Amino acid sequence: MAKSLRSKWKRKMRAEKRKKNAPKELARLKQALSLDKKGEADMTELQEIATVVKAEKIKKEVDVEMAEEEVDDGKMDMDKMRSKTTLLDEHGQYPTWMSQRQAKKLKGKRMTKKSGKGKKKKGIAW
């Protein structure tokens, strides 16, 4: 949608604002990483606040954890007792994601198959 004059103007002005604020934003980022002083981030200040761990060490730990994990067969944990045709579970309930209208429609189809004839449609009898 977004093709009205107002939205075009808003987009244009947002782009102008981004251009104007870009240098300030870059300066703030550099200051946050303290890159403007030395060219490298100052880790001594960060070590007081949090523990600094090298990326290689973390990657090795993650690889070890991934190797230790059990191998899945690729299937999701779903209701094993759900009928694929009617979508009913063992208690006769439809899935939670299904709307009432869909459930009613499926129930109607199921009933017509059982009885062999469908419900008569209401209308004018000629």
VOGU-3710 file (C-alpha; in Angstrom, 3 decimals, decimal comma):
1> makslrskwk> 0,000/0,000/0,000  2,126/2,954/1,250  1,903/4,886/-2,011  0,095/7,963/-0,777  1,718/11,378/-0,912  1,859/11,521/2,858  3,738/8,226/3,210  6,159/9,195/0,418  6,878/12,462/2,206  7,367/10,649/5,528
11> rkmraekrkk> 9,827/8,208/3,931  11,724/11,070/2,306  12,018/12,976/5,575  13,112/9,847/7,468  15,889/9,367/4,916  16,961/13,004/5,384  17,010/12,506/9,144  19,168/9,377/8,766  21,680/11,333/6,640  21,784/14,134/9,199
21> napkelarlk> 22,206/11,850/12,224  24,667/9,372/10,675  27,877/11,190/11,765  26,595/11,635/15,324  25,590/7,984/15,487  28,996/6,854/14,236  30,739/9,028/16,822  28,568/7,559/19,574  29,364/4,017/18,461  33,087/4,767/18,391
31> qalsldkkge> 32,903/6,316/21,825  30,992/3,313/23,160  33,697/1,012/21,861  36,365/3,603/22,749  37,788/3,337/19,243  38,360/7,070/18,897  41,272/6,960/21,416  43,581/4,127/20,300  41,978/2,405/17,374  41,201/-0,657/19,477
41> admtelqeia> 38,571/-1,317/22,097  39,772/-0,851/25,671  39,125/-4,173/27,384  40,397/-3,146/30,826  37,278/-1,107/31,535  35,052/-3,880/30,237  36,764/-6,489/32,436  35,650/-4,610/35,541  32,034/-4,805/34,406  31,916/-8,250/32,788
51> tvvkaekikk> 34,141/-11,220/32,134  35,780/-11,057/28,724  36,110/-14,370/26,888  37,802/-14,801/23,531  35,610/-15,826/20,607  37,733/-18,888/19,739  37,165/-20,371/23,187  33,395/-19,907/22,912  33,315/-21,457/19,440  35,225/-24,522/20,674
61> evdvemaeee> 32,801/-24,965/23,598  29,804/-24,701/21,289  31,292/-27,275/18,900  31,870/-29,688/21,805  28,288/-29,201/23,048  26,881/-29,766/19,572  28,829/-33,018/19,254  27,582/-34,251/22,648  23,922/-33,592/21,829  21,763/-36,538/20,901
71> vddgkmdmdk> 21,065/-36,967/17,218  17,414/-36,288/16,348  15,631/-38,069/13,554  14,441/-34,677/12,281  10,813/-35,073/13,335  8,947/-32,585/15,451  7,276/-33,581/18,703  3,639/-33,637/17,680  0,539/-35,513/18,665  1,195/-39,089/17,624
81> mrskttllde> -2,453/-40,033/18,049  -3,962/-37,492/15,609  -5,818/-38,729/12,538  -4,415/-37,234/9,351  -7,722/-37,237/7,495  -10,053/-35,858/10,183  -7,389/-34,049/12,273  -9,076/-35,344/15,436  -6,941/-36,535/18,352  -7,672/-39,550/20,537
91> hgqyptwmsq> -10,157/-37,500/22,597  -12,092/-36,254/19,559  -10,671/-32,731/19,778  -9,466/-30,605/16,862  -6,064/-28,858/17,009  -5,898/-25,549/18,859  -4,849/-23,640/15,745  -8,010/-24,674/13,871  -10,871/-22,158/13,814  -14,407/-23,116/14,764
101> rqakklkgkr> -15,569/-22,555/11,203  -12,986/-25,031/9,845  -13,895/-27,591/12,501  -17,578/-27,281/11,665  -16,832/-27,726/7,960  -14,779/-30,884/8,596  -17,459/-32,250/10,890  -20,054/-31,685/8,175  -17,934/-33,579/5,656  -17,477/-36,412/8,137
111> mtkksgkgkk> -21,211/-36,656/8,802  -22,107/-36,726/5,091  -19,705/-39,629/4,562  -21,318/-41,533/7,456  -24,937/-41,020/6,482  -24,406/-41,052/2,735  -26,523/-37,992/2,082  -25,901/-34,371/2,873  -27,950/-31,838/4,722  -30,687/-30,225/2,658
121> kkgiaw> -29,986/-26,655/1,794  -32,542/-24,066/2,874  -34,115/-22,121/0,105  -37,257/-21,498/-1,830  -39,018/-24,659/-2,923  -40,297/-24,356/-6,514
//
